[in-house]
Each structure stands twice: as C-alpha cells, then as structure tokens.
Amino acid sequence: MTAAKNLGAGEPMFVFKELEGRDGEPPHTIGFTDVDVQPLGYDELANARLHEKLTIPLNWDKSKVVHTTIAGMDQSKRYKVATTLESPFTSQAIGLVKGGWLPSAFAVMRQNTTVLVDRNVVTRINGRFDNGENRGAEPDFLDLFADQPIRINPLLFVMEGNDREIPTPEQAASQLMEVEAKLRAALPQAQIVGGPDHFRGALGLLEDSRKSFEARTSFLLDIGPRLAAPVGRARMSATWADIVATADTHGIPRNSLVLLATLSAIAVPNGRSPARRLLNFKRNYGRGDAYNALADLRALDILISLFCLFPNDPVQLCTSDKDLALLWTGIQASDFRMEGRSYVFDMAPVEALLPGDTYSAWRRVLSTEAGIAMS
C-alpha cells in the first residue's frame, strides 16, 4: 500500500497494489479517496517502536474507490477497509488528533488540516530538509510533508520561547521570525499560518495564560520535590490527599490536566506513568523544569480549545514527545464543545494512567468541579 502525494480533487489517497499477479495477470491495484483513518489509541502507541519501521493497524469506512483494475468492482459504493500497514518509514513525529494519534503524515491527509508543530518537531524538520529535499536521513513519515502543501501553524514554538519562561512580546516576535525562516527554508511548499493577526492572537494567549501558568508553576514547585521518589502503596492515600489539597491551595482547578498528570504520576507503580516522565519530578525541581512540563500541557490545552471552538476544522498537534502523546491518548478526551465561554469535554483515562481504584478516586476529586463532563 502507498499513500498518494500532492492530493487533488478526485485523486487517490491510498493505493493498494498486489505484490504479484494471479494466473499470469499483472498485479491488480485499487485506489481509495475520502479516507478518514481511524485514530489509534494508547496501547498501540505504548507498544510502537517509533524509531523503527512502523507496523500499525489501519481502519476506515465510507471511502470511495476512484480507480481499480479489478473487473466488476462497483465504484458507486462506499467501502470499509481494515488492514495492517507494514511501512518502510519510522515515525519521529506523532500527530495528536481527535480520538487519539496517527503518524504525522496520516493525520494531515484530510484537506486543509492545520498542523500545530511544537519546538522539537521544528528542530526535526529543520535538520531533515533543505528546500524540500531530504538531507539523507532514513525514511520517515515526515518525508511526506515535503510533497504536500500542508498548513503549518508555529504558534506553539512562539509561545514556548527559548528561555524556559514565558516570552516577552519582543522575544515572541523574534521567535516568530526565526521559526518562519526555518520552516520556509526546510519546506518551501508548506503554507505557514502567520501574519499580524495570528501574532496578536499568540500574544493574547500568552497574556491570558500568565496568571494561571504562574499558579501551576507554584503548584509544581511545591509538590515536585516531595514526589521525587515513587510513592508506595502505604503512602498512596495520604500523598493523593496532599496533592489535591496543595492544588486547592494554589487555585488549581481540579479538572486541570496538570492535576490529573500529577495524580497519575503517583498512581502508576514504579514510576511507569508517562505523566511522571513528562513532569520530571526530582529533589531539586526548579522553575525551568516546571516550565517545560507546563508548556507541554499548555499545548494540549490549546489543542482542546481549537477542537471546542472549531469542531469541523481538522487540526493536529505534531510532536516528537512520546510521553506527551501517551498522556493525550491516555485521557481519551472526546465530545469537545463550548458551553458559554467554557471549553467542555469528556475524559475517560485508561487503566495505564489511573490504575485500580485511583480512577474512582479521581472521579470523586472532580465531583465538586464544574467545567468538564465525565464519561
């Protein structure tokens, strides 16, 4: 199976071709368009070896056959497909989408998808391409970006800054110039979503988030050194209550991702939660450590807000951070919507994030909190 490039109206998105023909006939081919690949979940990502040639299940329905050499196939019907992709590509970048994740290139095969790229993906793109040409790196799904006029939004790069603190307007302007130059040099066919309106929007988001970002920083600085070592079962109940009480003290909403991630960090035995690795708790936990973790969580908050504000617009967050991607797939966020001025969505964290009775304990934590619907 191959993915078609430079997709246009009526062109195939996926093409299947037999390795060899039957009864002396040439190999048959069949091409599908209107393909909306079903996102993959936590287990597939946890088990994926992204630095190796990727093998993943692919499922979609209601696709249209646009060409085939198979005689008698009804091209007026819509088809459901279930197959396994054994690709020649690694997947250095993960596309976070509604319902889970996909390799980066699959997540942009819907027309007009906007790709939010975080700093680590910009670094990979810049190191991988020169004027749209691969510099000689091993094949990766990112290579398919070079042949498609994808829409890239560098908002996350600008908002993160490069000093492990919220950038000033002047620093943000410098970061925008830097990332646009890097992306245009690497992928000249890409459409960079920028301009004065988008820059003002980024500055507004930075300013709006400043107070809550500082509160979350204070929370992590308070709790981080205490969680440097994994929490045993004997200490679990008391530590859980301490985390929730500390969050309340710092004004952290009980439905926030930072509190959920912190609770997951102690709930999963032996420090195996991706949330623990993302938060990176240690004895000398500092502001820079907190900033790095919160910048990642803010990226998910922004993704969620876009899903709520623009439910019909395809968006992906493209990241190379597997722990961030595991947290996203693990919370199983769904049903994004606006209620008044609030972003509302459902969550149903998987066992790997909140094992055993900690899921019920987390639901009790949320029982007095507004702003999130529970599955």
BALOBA-1460 file (C-alpha; in Angstrom, 3 decimals):
// residues 375
<rec num="1" residu="m" x="0.000" y="0.000" z="0.000"/>
<rec num="2" residu="t" x="1.223" y="3.510" z="-0.774"/>
<rec num="3" residu="a" x="-0.035" y="6.941" z="0.179"/>
<rec num="4" residu="a" x="-0.656" y="9.232" z="-2.757"/>
<rec num="5" residu="k" x="1.112" y="12.586" z="-2.811"/>
<rec num="6" residu="n" x="0.017" y="16.047" z="-3.979"/>
<rec num="7" residu="l" x="-3.597" y="15.129" z="-3.453"/>
<rec num="8" residu="g" x="-6.149" y="16.909" z="-5.553"/>
<rec num="9" residu="a" x="-9.813" y="16.557" z="-6.319"/>
<rec num="10" residu="g" x="-10.539" y="13.039" z="-7.466"/>
<rec num="11" residu="e" x="-7.015" y="11.731" z="-6.853"/>
<rec num="12" residu="p" x="-6.498" y="8.619" z="-4.708"/>
<rec num="13" residu="m" x="-5.372" y="8.948" z="-1.144"/>
<rec num="14" residu="f" x="-4.407" y="5.319" z="-0.649"/>
<rec num="15" residu="v" x="-3.391" y="2.905" z="-3.377"/>
<rec num="16" residu="f" x="-3.210" y="-0.868" z="-2.836"/>
<rec num="17" residu="k" x="-1.222" y="-2.953" z="-5.270"/>
<rec num="18" residu="e" x="-0.722" y="-6.704" z="-5.288"/>
<rec num="19" residu="l" x="2.889" y="-7.783" z="-4.978"/>
<rec num="20" residu="e" x="2.379" y="-10.198" z="-7.864"/>
<rec num="21" residu="g" x="-0.435" y="-11.027" z="-10.215"/>
<rec num="22" residu="r" x="-2.521" y="-14.167" z="-10.280"/>
<rec num="23" residu="d" x="-2.837" y="-16.684" z="-13.135"/>
<rec num="24" residu="g" x="-0.372" y="-14.752" z="-15.255"/>
<rec num="25" residu="e" x="-2.253" y="-11.444" z="-14.933"/>
<rec num="26" residu="p" x="-0.490" y="-8.222" z="-13.943"/>
<rec num="27" residu="p" x="-0.839" y="-7.153" z="-10.278"/>
<rec num="28" residu="h" x="-4.176" y="-5.511" z="-9.516"/>
<rec num="29" residu="t" x="-4.408" y="-2.028" z="-7.995"/>
<rec num="30" residu="i" x="-7.170" y="-0.204" z="-6.199"/>
<rec num="31" residu="g" x="-7.167" y="3.442" z="-5.141"/>
<rec num="32" residu="f" x="-9.315" y="4.999" z="-2.393"/>
<rec num="33" residu="t" x="-10.186" y="8.597" z="-1.668"/>
<rec num="34" residu="d" x="-12.343" y="10.227" z="1.031"/>
<rec num="35" residu="v" x="-10.301" y="8.220" z="3.532"/>
<rec num="36" residu="d" x="-10.604" y="9.222" z="7.166"/>
<rec num="37" residu="v" x="-8.250" y="6.882" z="9.014"/>
<rec num="38" residu="q" x="-9.459" y="5.884" z="12.483"/>
<rec num="39" residu="p" x="-7.050" y="7.249" z="15.113"/>
<rec num="40" residu="l" x="-5.024" y="4.796" z="17.160"/>
<rec num="41" residu="g" x="-5.133" y="4.550" z="20.937"/>
<rec num="42" residu="y" x="-2.891" y="4.333" z="23.964"/>
<rec num="43" residu="d" x="-1.890" y="0.681" z="23.654"/>
<rec num="44" residu="e" x="-0.823" y="0.995" z="20.016"/>
<rec num="45" residu="l" x="1.351" y="3.983" z="20.888"/>
<rec num="46" residu="a" x="2.811" y="2.408" z="24.027"/>
<rec num="47" residu="n" x="3.818" y="-0.646" z="22.008"/>
<rec num="48" residu="a" x="5.028" y="1.220" z="18.915"/>
<rec num="49" residu="r" x="8.751" y="1.394" z="18.210"/>
<rec num="50" residu="l" x="8.669" y="4.771" z="16.513"/>
<rec num="51" residu="h" x="12.385" y="4.743" z="15.643"/>
<rec num="52" residu="e" x="11.922" y="1.530" z="13.642"/>
<rec num="53" residu="k" x="9.911" y="0.741" z="10.504"/>
<rec num="54" residu="l" x="6.368" y="1.105" z="11.727"/>
<rec num="55" residu="t" x="3.690" y="-1.575" z="11.602"/>
<rec num="56" residu="i" x="0.221" y="-0.374" z="12.620"/>
<rec num="57" residu="p" x="-3.433" y="-1.297" z="12.065"/>
<rec num="58" residu="l" x="-5.373" y="0.909" z="9.678"/>
<rec num="59" residu="n" x="-9.159" y="1.151" z="9.639"/>
<rec num="60" residu="w" x="-11.584" y="3.433" z="7.855"/>
<rec num="61" residu="d" x="-15.063" y="3.370" z="6.391"/>
<rec num="62" residu="k" x="-17.157" y="5.203" z="3.800"/>
<rec num="63" residu="s" x="-14.195" y="5.569" z="1.426"/>
<rec num="64" residu="k" x="-14.669" y="5.844" z="-2.324"/>
<rec num="65" residu="v" x="-12.882" y="3.781" z="-4.965"/>
<rec num="66" residu="v" x="-11.525" y="6.206" z="-7.563"/>
<rec num="67" residu="h" x="-9.697" y="3.739" z="-9.761"/>
<rec num="68" residu="t" x="-9.145" y="-0.009" z="-9.894"/>
<rec num="69" residu="t" x="-8.015" y="-2.742" z="-12.245"/>
<rec num="70" residu="i" x="-10.357" y="-5.243" z="-10.569"/>
<rec num="71" residu="a" x="-13.088" y="-6.078" z="-13.058"/>
<rec num="72" residu="g" x="-16.663" y="-5.656" z="-11.904"/>
<rec num="73" residu="m" x="-15.946" y="-3.636" z="-8.759"/>
<rec num="74" residu="d" x="-18.814" y="-1.241" z="-8.025"/>
<rec num="75" residu="q" x="-17.261" y="2.227" z="-7.762"/>
<rec num="76" residu="s" x="-20.573" y="3.812" z="-6.800"/>
<rec num="77" residu="k" x="-20.455" y="2.195" z="-3.345"/>
<rec num="78" residu="r" x="-18.622" y="3.311" z="-0.215"/>
<rec num="79" residu="y" x="-16.182" y="0.835" z="1.303"/>
<rec num="80" residu="k" x="-14.924" y="-0.048" z="4.753"/>
<rec num="81" residu="v" x="-11.290" y="-1.140" z="4.965"/>
<rec num="82" residu="a" x="-9.354" y="-2.903" z="7.717"/>
<rec num="83" residu="t" x="-5.719" y="-3.732" z="7.086"/>
<rec num="84" residu="t" x="-2.248" y="-3.689" z="8.613"/>
<rec num="85" residu="l" x="0.350" y="-1.263" z="7.343"/>
<rec num="86" residu="e" x="3.917" y="-2.536" z="7.273"/>
<rec num="87" residu="s" x="5.685" y="0.671" z="6.303"/>
<rec num="88" residu="p" x="9.269" y="1.452" z="5.286"/>
<rec num="89" residu="f" x="9.016" y="4.558" z="7.488"/>
<rec num="90" residu="t" x="9.823" y="5.429" z="11.053"/>
<rec num="91" residu="s" x="7.545" y="7.952" z="12.789"/>
<rec num="92" residu="q" x="9.681" y="10.570" z="14.519"/>
<rec num="93" residu="a" x="6.650" y="12.854" z="14.759"/>
<rec num="94" residu="i" x="3.277" y="11.854" z="16.194"/>
<rec num="95" residu="g" x="0.045" y="13.527" z="15.111"/>
<rec num="96" residu="l" x="-2.335" y="14.081" z="18.018"/>
<rec num="97" residu="v" x="-5.910" y="14.257" z="16.747"/>
<rec num="98" residu="k" x="-9.455" y="13.820" z="17.982"/>
<rec num="99" residu="g" x="-9.724" y="10.300" z="19.298"/>
<rec num="100" residu="g" x="-6.022" y="9.500" z="19.588"/>
<rec num="101" residu="w" x="-2.950" y="9.602" z="17.352"/>
<rec num="102" residu="l" x="-1.656" y="8.800" z="13.880"/>
<rec num="103" residu="p" x="1.738" y="9.015" z="12.206"/>
<rec num="104" residu="s" x="2.208" y="12.667" z="11.312"/>
<rec num="105" residu="a" x="1.580" y="12.359" z="7.564"/>
<rec num="106" residu="f" x="-1.607" y="10.300" z="8.009"/>
<rec num="107" residu="a" x="-3.013" y="12.942" z="10.300"/>
<rec num="108" residu="v" x="-2.843" y="15.600" z="7.559"/>
<rec num="109" residu="m" x="-4.321" y="13.608" z="4.691"/>
<rec num="110" residu="r" x="-7.616" y="15.384" z="5.146"/>
<rec num="111" residu="q" x="-7.626" y="18.515" z="3.031"/>
<rec num="112" residu="n" x="-6.957" y="21.823" z="4.838"/>
<rec num="113" residu="t" x="-5.667" y="20.209" z="8.031"/>
<rec num="114" residu="t" x="-3.775" y="22.683" z="10.205"/>
<rec num="115" residu="v" x="-0.648" y="21.296" z="11.859"/>
<rec num="116" residu="l" x="0.426" y="22.768" z="15.187"/>
<rec num="117" residu="v" x="4.140" y="21.980" z="15.433"/>
<rec num="118" residu="d" x="5.937" y="22.080" z="18.751"/>
<rec num="119" residu="r" x="9.591" y="23.010" z="19.170"/>
<rec num="120" residu="n" x="11.000" y="19.506" z="18.905"/>
<rec num="121" residu="v" x="9.240" y="18.879" z="15.579"/>
<rec num="122" residu="v" x="10.503" y="22.182" z="14.153"/>
<rec num="123" residu="t" x="14.007" y="21.059" z="15.104"/>
<rec num="124" residu="r" x="13.492" y="17.727" z="13.327"/>
<rec num="125" residu="i" x="12.053" y="19.375" z="10.203"/>
<rec num="126" residu="n" x="14.865" y="21.916" z="10.078"/>
<rec num="127" residu="g" x="17.502" y="19.226" z="10.425"/>
<rec num="128" residu="r" x="15.841" y="16.842" z="7.985"/>
<rec num="129" residu="f" x="15.034" y="19.018" z="4.957"/>
<rec num="130" residu="d" x="16.811" y="21.564" z="2.786"/>
<rec num="131" residu="n" x="14.485" y="23.286" z="0.337"/>
<rec num="132" residu="g" x="12.124" y="20.323" z="0.486"/>
<rec num="133" residu="e" x="14.843" y="17.717" z="-0.083"/>
<rec num="134" residu="n" x="15.734" y="15.068" z="2.481"/>
<rec num="135" residu="r" x="19.314" y="15.590" z="3.659"/>
<rec num="136" residu="g" x="19.893" y="11.831" z="3.611"/>
<rec num="137" residu="a" x="18.124" y="10.708" z="6.757"/>
<rec num="138" residu="e" x="16.415" y="7.312" z="6.971"/>
<rec num="139" residu="p" x="12.831" y="7.293" z="5.565"/>
<rec num="140" residu="d" x="10.248" y="8.715" z="7.976"/>
<rec num="141" residu="f" x="6.601" y="9.706" z="7.686"/>
<rec num="142" residu="l" x="7.787" y="13.316" z="7.974"/>
<rec num="143" residu="d" x="9.172" y="12.929" z="4.444"/>
<rec num="144" residu="l" x="5.613" y="13.052" z="3.091"/>
<rec num="145" residu="f" x="5.359" y="16.642" z="4.362"/>
<rec num="146" residu="a" x="7.828" y="17.717" z="1.670"/>
<rec num="147" residu="d" x="5.463" y="16.837" z="-1.181"/>
<rec num="148" residu="q" x="2.258" y="18.311" z="0.221"/>
<rec num="149" residu="p" x="1.192" y="21.967" z="0.626"/>
<rec num="150" residu="i" x="0.467" y="21.427" z="4.316"/>
<rec num="151" residu="r" x="-0.724" y="24.218" z="6.610"/>
<rec num="152" residu="i" x="1.710" y="24.698" z="9.498"/>
<rec num="153" residu="n" x="0.881" y="26.877" z="12.493"/>
<rec num="154" residu="p" x="4.033" y="27.724" z="14.531"/>
<rec num="155" residu="l" x="2.035" y="29.137" z="17.475"/>
<rec num="156" residu="l" x="3.418" y="26.617" z="19.984"/>
<rec num="157" residu="f" x="7.024" y="27.357" z="19.021"/>
<rec num="158" residu="v" x="6.422" y="31.075" z="19.541"/>
<rec num="159" residu="m" x="4.597" y="30.643" z="22.841"/>
<rec num="160" residu="e" x="7.189" y="28.298" z="24.318"/>
<rec num="161" residu="g" x="10.119" y="30.620" z="23.681"/>
<rec num="162" residu="n" x="13.710" y="29.522" z="24.193"/>
<rec num="163" residu="d" x="14.477" y="30.744" z="27.726"/>
<rec num="164" residu="r" x="12.284" y="28.335" z="29.757"/>
<rec num="165" residu="e" x="9.964" y="31.193" z="30.698"/>
<rec num="166" residu="i" x="7.012" y="32.987" z="29.112"/>
<rec num="167" residu="p" x="8.454" y="35.160" z="26.328"/>
<rec num="168" residu="t" x="8.012" y="38.910" z="26.216"/>
<rec num="169" residu="p" x="6.289" y="40.412" z="23.143"/>
<rec num="170" residu="e" x="9.719" y="41.280" z="21.742"/>
<rec num="171" residu="q" x="11.002" y="37.751" z="22.315"/>
<rec num="172" residu="a" x="7.837" y="36.295" z="20.771"/>
<rec num="173" residu="a" x="8.285" y="38.454" z="17.658"/>
<rec num="174" residu="s" x="11.870" y="37.232" z="17.335"/>
<rec num="175" residu="q" x="10.748" y="33.618" z="17.758"/>
<rec num="176" residu="l" x="8.108" y="34.054" z="15.044"/>
<rec num="177" residu="m" x="10.685" y="35.386" z="12.582"/>
<rec num="178" residu="e" x="13.028" y="32.521" z="13.456"/>
<rec num="179" residu="v" x="10.505" y="29.722" z="13.063"/>
<rec num="180" residu="e" x="9.038" y="31.103" z="9.822"/>
<rec num="181" residu="a" x="12.526" y="31.319" z="8.310"/>
<rec num="182" residu="k" x="13.365" y="27.771" z="9.383"/>
<rec num="183" residu="l" x="10.137" y="26.264" z="8.066"/>
<rec num="184" residu="r" x="10.252" y="28.111" z="4.730"/>
<rec num="185" residu="a" x="13.857" y="27.050" z="4.153"/>
<rec num="186" residu="a" x="13.041" y="23.433" z="5.009"/>
<rec num="187" residu="l" x="9.587" y="23.049" z="3.418"/>
<rec num="188" residu="p" x="9.050" y="25.709" z="0.732"/>
<rec num="189" residu="q" x="5.727" y="24.173" z="-0.357"/>
<rec num="190" residu="a" x="4.216" y="24.483" z="3.123"/>
<rec num="191" residu="q" x="1.751" y="27.230" z="3.940"/>
<rec num="192" residu="i" x="2.945" y="28.940" z="7.123"/>
<rec num="193" residu="v" x="-0.031" y="30.274" z="9.078"/>
<rec num="194" residu="g" x="1.238" y="33.604" z="10.370"/>
<rec num="195" residu="g" x="0.824" y="37.323" z="9.941"/>
<rec num="196" residu="p" x="-0.098" y="40.152" z="12.342"/>
<rec num="197" residu="d" x="-3.479" y="38.725" z="13.365"/>
<rec num="198" residu="h" x="-2.038" y="35.353" z="14.356"/>
<rec num="199" residu="f" x="0.830" y="37.046" z="16.195"/>
<rec num="200" residu="r" x="-1.576" y="39.227" z="18.169"/>
<rec num="201" residu="g" x="-3.562" y="36.106" z="18.964"/>
<rec num="202" residu="a" x="-0.431" y="34.395" z="20.302"/>
<rec num="203" residu="l" x="0.368" y="37.416" z="22.477"/>
<rec num="204" residu="g" x="-3.192" y="37.422" z="23.776"/>
<rec num="205" residu="l" x="-2.990" y="33.749" z="24.689"/>
<rec num="206" residu="l" x="0.314" y="34.326" z="26.476"/>
<rec num="207" residu="e" x="-1.107" y="37.189" z="28.493"/>
<rec num="208" residu="d" x="-4.372" y="35.389" z="29.258"/>
<rec num="209" residu="s" x="-2.484" y="32.337" z="30.477"/>
<rec num="210" residu="r" x="0.112" y="34.204" z="32.546"/>
<rec num="211" residu="k" x="-1.766" y="34.143" z="35.854"/>
<rec num="212" residu="s" x="-2.845" y="30.509" z="35.614"/>
<rec num="213" residu="f" x="0.601" y="29.499" z="34.351"/>
<rec num="214" residu="e" x="2.216" y="31.081" z="37.402"/>
<rec num="215" residu="a" x="-0.242" y="29.310" z="39.730"/>
<rec num="216" residu="r" x="0.540" y="25.969" z="38.093"/>
<rec num="217" residu="t" x="4.260" y="26.699" z="38.364"/>
<rec num="218" residu="s" x="3.920" y="27.380" z="42.082"/>
<rec num="219" residu="f" x="1.971" y="24.139" z="42.481"/>
<rec num="220" residu="l" x="4.636" y="22.051" z="40.740"/>
<rec num="221" residu="l" x="7.458" y="23.743" z="42.653"/>
<rec num="222" residu="d" x="5.611" y="22.989" z="45.887"/>
<rec num="223" residu="i" x="4.782" y="19.373" z="45.141"/>
<rec num="224" residu="g" x="7.659" y="18.353" z="42.840"/>
<rec num="225" residu="p" x="10.451" y="17.749" z="45.358"/>
<rec num="226" residu="r" x="8.076" y="15.699" z="47.529"/>
<rec num="227" residu="l" x="7.355" y="13.379" z="44.609"/>
<rec num="228" residu="a" x="10.960" y="12.787" z="43.557"/>
<rec num="229" residu="a" x="10.720" y="9.114" z="44.553"/>
<rec num="230" residu="p" x="7.903" y="6.765" z="43.503"/>
<rec num="231" residu="v" x="5.074" y="6.569" z="46.028"/>
<rec num="232" residu="g" x="4.446" y="3.181" z="47.617"/>
<rec num="233" residu="r" x="1.002" y="1.785" z="48.407"/>
<rec num="234" residu="a" x="1.391" y="2.578" z="52.103"/>
<rec num="235" residu="r" x="1.769" y="6.289" z="51.330"/>
<rec num="236" residu="m" x="-0.649" y="6.477" z="48.411"/>
<rec num="237" residu="s" x="-3.779" y="7.678" z="50.206"/>
<rec num="238" residu="a" x="-2.010" y="10.379" z="52.210"/>
<rec num="239" residu="t" x="0.031" y="11.585" z="49.210"/>
<rec num="240" residu="w" x="-3.061" y="11.686" z="46.994"/>
<rec num="241" residu="a" x="-4.908" y="13.830" z="49.568"/>
<rec num="242" residu="d" x="-1.844" y="16.069" z="49.929"/>
<rec num="243" residu="i" x="-1.634" y="16.660" z="46.175"/>
<rec num="244" residu="v" x="-5.319" y="17.598" z="45.927"/>
<rec num="245" residu="a" x="-5.072" y="19.892" z="48.966"/>
<rec num="246" residu="t" x="-1.952" y="21.564" z="47.561"/>
<rec num="247" residu="a" x="-3.692" y="22.091" z="44.237"/>
<rec num="248" residu="d" x="-6.614" y="23.725" z="46.033"/>
<rec num="249" residu="t" x="-4.211" y="25.977" z="47.947"/>
<rec num="250" residu="h" x="-2.654" y="27.217" z="44.712"/>
<rec num="251" residu="g" x="-6.016" y="27.673" z="42.988"/>
<rec num="252" residu="i" x="-5.512" y="24.829" z="40.521"/>
<rec num="253" residu="p" x="-8.824" y="23.641" z="39.053"/>
<rec num="254" residu="r" x="-9.500" y="20.045" z="39.936"/>
<rec num="255" residu="n" x="-10.314" y="19.291" z="36.299"/>
<rec num="256" residu="s" x="-6.933" y="20.545" z="35.053"/>
<rec num="257" residu="l" x="-4.524" y="18.392" z="33.124"/>
<rec num="258" residu="v" x="-1.687" y="19.299" z="35.483"/>
<rec num="259" residu="l" x="-3.536" y="17.845" z="38.474"/>
<rec num="260" residu="l" x="-4.570" y="14.733" z="36.543"/>
<rec num="261" residu="a" x="-0.963" y="14.250" z="35.395"/>
<rec num="262" residu="t" x="0.349" y="14.668" z="38.946"/>
<rec num="263" residu="l" x="-2.109" y="12.146" z="40.317"/>
<rec num="264" residu="s" x="-1.209" y="9.704" z="37.546"/>
<rec num="265" residu="a" x="2.476" y="10.176" z="38.388"/>
<rec num="266" residu="i" x="1.895" y="8.673" z="41.843"/>
<rec num="267" residu="a" x="-0.857" y="6.229" z="40.904"/>
<rec num="268" residu="v" x="1.132" y="4.095" z="38.462"/>
<rec num="269" residu="p" x="3.584" y="1.790" z="40.285"/>
<rec num="270" residu="n" x="7.353" y="2.068" z="39.934"/>
<rec num="271" residu="g" x="7.266" y="5.434" z="38.185"/>
<rec num="272" residu="r" x="5.979" y="3.969" z="34.906"/>
<rec num="273" residu="s" x="3.380" y="6.649" z="34.174"/>
<rec num="274" residu="p" x="4.199" y="8.800" z="31.114"/>
<rec num="275" residu="a" x="2.895" y="11.701" z="33.219"/>
<rec num="276" residu="r" x="5.759" y="11.213" z="35.697"/>
<rec num="277" residu="r" x="8.304" y="11.322" z="32.888"/>
<rec num="278" residu="l" x="6.633" y="14.418" z="31.434"/>
<rec num="279" residu="l" x="6.535" y="16.255" z="34.777"/>
<rec num="280" residu="n" x="10.088" y="15.077" z="35.584"/>
<rec num="281" residu="f" x="9.822" y="15.425" z="39.362"/>
<rec num="282" residu="k" x="13.146" y="15.460" z="41.264"/>
<rec num="283" residu="r" x="14.595" y="16.729" z="44.535"/>
<rec num="284" residu="n" x="15.993" y="19.933" z="43.055"/>
<rec num="285" residu="y" x="12.886" y="20.631" z="40.975"/>
<rec num="286" residu="g" x="13.138" y="24.188" z="39.607"/>
<rec num="287" residu="r" x="11.210" y="26.761" z="37.600"/>
<rec num="288" residu="g" x="12.756" y="25.584" z="34.347"/>
<rec num="289" residu="d" x="11.568" y="22.027" z="34.994"/>
<rec num="290" residu="a" x="8.070" y="23.258" z="35.773"/>
<rec num="291" residu="y" x="8.045" y="25.492" z="32.709"/>
<rec num="292" residu="n" x="8.990" y="22.672" z="30.348"/>
<rec num="293" residu="a" x="6.221" y="20.440" z="31.699"/>
<rec num="294" residu="l" x="3.601" y="23.181" z="31.662"/>
<rec num="295" residu="a" x="4.492" y="24.254" z="28.115"/>
<rec num="296" residu="d" x="3.699" y="20.695" z="27.009"/>
<rec num="297" residu="l" x="0.418" y="20.630" z="28.919"/>
<rec num="298" residu="r" x="-0.482" y="24.066" z="27.555"/>
<rec num="299" residu="a" x="-0.080" y="22.635" z="24.051"/>
<rec num="300" residu="l" x="-2.787" y="20.074" z="24.870"/>
<rec num="301" residu="d" x="-4.974" y="22.827" z="26.345"/>
<rec num="302" residu="i" x="-4.642" y="24.790" z="23.099"/>
<rec num="303" residu="l" x="-5.454" y="21.704" z="21.033"/>
<rec num="304" residu="i" x="-8.565" y="21.106" z="23.145"/>
<rec num="305" residu="s" x="-9.648" y="24.740" z="22.785"/>
<rec num="306" residu="l" x="-9.363" y="24.510" z="18.987"/>
<rec num="307" residu="f" x="-11.452" y="21.339" z="18.953"/>
<rec num="308" residu="c" x="-14.093" y="23.116" z="21.010"/>
<rec num="309" residu="l" x="-14.074" y="26.379" z="19.028"/>
<rec num="310" residu="f" x="-13.827" y="24.863" z="15.534"/>
<rec num="311" residu="p" x="-15.426" y="21.405" z="15.706"/>
<rec num="312" residu="n" x="-15.474" y="20.920" z="11.932"/>
<rec num="313" residu="d" x="-11.906" y="22.042" z="11.185"/>
<rec num="314" residu="p" x="-9.252" y="19.287" z="11.024"/>
<rec num="315" residu="v" x="-6.340" y="20.056" z="13.367"/>
<rec num="316" residu="q" x="-3.417" y="18.021" z="14.635"/>
<rec num="317" residu="l" x="-0.710" y="18.709" z="17.186"/>
<rec num="318" residu="c" x="2.536" y="17.316" z="15.811"/>
<rec num="319" residu="t" x="5.058" y="16.323" z="18.485"/>
<rec num="320" residu="s" x="8.075" y="14.076" z="18.936"/>
<rec num="321" residu="d" x="7.399" y="13.754" z="22.669"/>
<rec num="322" residu="k" x="6.046" y="10.242" z="23.134"/>
<rec num="323" residu="d" x="5.174" y="10.848" z="26.794"/>
<rec num="324" residu="l" x="3.036" y="13.861" z="25.862"/>
<rec num="325" residu="a" x="1.368" y="11.778" z="23.158"/>
<rec num="326" residu="l" x="0.749" y="8.942" z="25.623"/>
<rec num="327" residu="l" x="-0.872" y="11.353" z="28.050"/>
<rec num="328" residu="w" x="-3.147" y="12.651" z="25.266"/>
<rec num="329" residu="t" x="-4.206" y="9.212" z="24.096"/>
<rec num="330" residu="g" x="-4.493" y="8.024" z="27.693"/>
<rec num="331" residu="i" x="-7.020" y="10.646" z="28.831"/>
<rec num="332" residu="q" x="-9.330" y="9.677" z="25.929"/>
<rec num="333" residu="a" x="-10.736" y="13.170" z="25.541"/>
<rec num="334" residu="s" x="-13.920" y="13.416" z="23.481"/>
<rec num="335" residu="d" x="-17.128" y="15.375" z="22.814"/>
<rec num="336" residu="f" x="-15.449" y="18.794" z="22.618"/>
<rec num="337" residu="r" x="-17.893" y="21.677" z="22.876"/>
<rec num="338" residu="m" x="-18.487" y="25.210" z="24.099"/>
<rec num="339" residu="e" x="-20.803" y="25.982" z="26.988"/>
<rec num="340" residu="g" x="-20.957" y="29.737" z="27.258"/>
<rec num="341" residu="r" x="-17.300" y="30.770" z="27.270"/>
<rec num="342" residu="s" x="-16.060" y="27.490" z="28.747"/>
<rec num="343" residu="y" x="-14.322" y="24.668" z="26.899"/>
<rec num="344" residu="v" x="-16.073" y="21.452" z="27.861"/>
<rec num="345" residu="f" x="-15.088" y="17.886" z="27.008"/>
<rec num="346" residu="d" x="-15.288" y="14.363" z="28.321"/>
<rec num="347" residu="m" x="-12.397" y="12.303" z="29.676"/>
<rec num="348" residu="a" x="-12.129" y="8.611" z="30.468"/>
<rec num="349" residu="p" x="-8.482" y="7.934" z="31.461"/>
<rec num="350" residu="v" x="-7.182" y="4.478" z="30.641"/>
<rec num="351" residu="e" x="-6.010" y="1.974" z="33.251"/>
<rec num="352" residu="a" x="-2.386" y="2.747" z="32.378"/>
<rec num="353" residu="l" x="-2.843" y="6.303" z="33.705"/>
<rec num="354" residu="l" x="-5.165" y="5.685" z="36.649"/>
<rec num="355" residu="p" x="-4.990" y="2.015" z="37.632"/>
<rec num="356" residu="g" x="-7.260" y="0.170" z="40.021"/>
<rec num="357" residu="d" x="-9.337" y="2.278" z="42.380"/>
<rec num="358" residu="t" x="-7.475" y="5.505" z="41.540"/>
<rec num="359" residu="y" x="-9.854" y="6.118" z="38.629"/>
<rec num="360" residu="s" x="-12.794" y="6.187" z="41.049"/>
<rec num="361" residu="a" x="-10.774" y="8.374" z="43.409"/>
<rec num="362" residu="w" x="-10.131" y="10.823" z="40.580"/>
<rec num="363" residu="r" x="-13.843" y="10.939" z="39.766"/>
<rec num="364" residu="r" x="-14.525" y="11.811" z="43.393"/>
<rec num="365" residu="v" x="-11.974" y="14.623" z="43.165"/>
<rec num="366" residu="l" x="-13.913" y="16.031" z="40.223"/>
<rec num="367" residu="s" x="-17.331" y="15.558" z="41.777"/>
<rec num="368" residu="t" x="-17.497" y="19.154" z="43.047"/>
<rec num="369" residu="e" x="-15.862" y="20.675" z="39.968"/>
<rec num="370" residu="a" x="-17.647" y="22.331" z="37.054"/>
<rec num="371" residu="g" x="-16.346" y="22.743" z="33.523"/>
<rec num="372" residu="i" x="-15.780" y="19.154" z="32.499"/>
<rec num="373" residu="a" x="-18.260" y="16.409" z="31.666"/>
<rec num="374" residu="m" x="-17.413" y="12.912" z="32.855"/>
<rec num="375" residu="s" x="-17.767" y="9.718" z="30.826"/>
